[in-house]
């Protein structure tokens, strides 16, 4: 999985994606999702690093079957809020303090 972290005025923004979806575009009806290098590109990491990043995130965008499944398993995302786009999955996390 690939993780990209950036500090914003609103807090830590974390982008996570499966490495095989980076650079891909997924379309389903009116929804189009492009997993750009600019936004999602970062470091290839293991499960523990993804969990660490998501635990500190104020906002997170998660794309890819494996990445979204990990976010669900670890309790960051409720499966009922996951969007299926073509052959992949997408979820967002917003933590309010």
Secondary structure as UniProt FT lines:
FT   STRAND          2..8
FT   TURN            9..10
FT   STRAND          11..17
FT   HELIX           19..21
FT   TURN            22..23
FT   STRAND          25..28
FT   TURN            29..30
FT   STRAND          31..34
FT   HELIX           37..40
FT   STRAND          43..44
FT   HELIX           47..56
FT   STRAND          59..63
FT   HELIX           65..73
FT   TURN            74..75
FT   HELIX           79..81
FT   STRAND          83..85
FT   TURN            86..87
FT   STRAND          88..94
//
